[in-house]
Amino acid sequence: MLRTETPFLSTMLAVVLSTLFLVMTTAFIVIPYAMGGHPGEPRVPATQSQPFHPT
């Protein structure tokens, strides 16, 4: 068996924290940006000069 200089526990902790950081960044920045706000926030509908129909 080969001995390594870095302890397993600290390496595993660094990997878990890095992954958690990436997941939290995606959940709280990228997804609400694409949705136009966080879920549950009141949204003010944009005033339009004429009725809009997506056809």
N, C-alpha and C positions, 0 to 999 in steps of 0.2 A: 504494500500500500504506500502511496506517495504522500508525503507530508506537504502541506501548503503553508505559506506564511500568513494568509488571511484567515481568520476564524470564520467558520460556516455561519454562525448565528448573526454576526454583523453584516455579512454579505446578504443573507436572506432578508434581514430587516431593511437593508437599503433597497433591495428589489421590490419588496412589498410597499414601502413608502413611495417609491418612484411610480409604481403602478397606480397606487391610490391617488397620487397627485395628478396623473394624466386623466384618470377617470373623473375626478372631481372638476378638473378644468373643463373637460368636455361637457359634463352635466350642467355646470352653472354658468358657462360663458358661451359656448358654441351653440348649444341647442336653444336656449332662450333667444339668442341673436337671430337664429333662423326662424323662430316662431314669432318674433316681434315683441317679446316680453316674457317674463316668468309666468308659468301657469298660476292662475288665481289673481293676477294683478288686474285691476280695472283698466279696460282699454277704451279710449275715446275714439269713436269712429270718425274717420276723416270726412269732412263736409265736401260733398260733390256738387258741382253746378248742375248736373243732369243725372237722371237715373242711370245706374250702371248695370249692364247685363253681360255676363261673361260668355258671349257667343262668338 
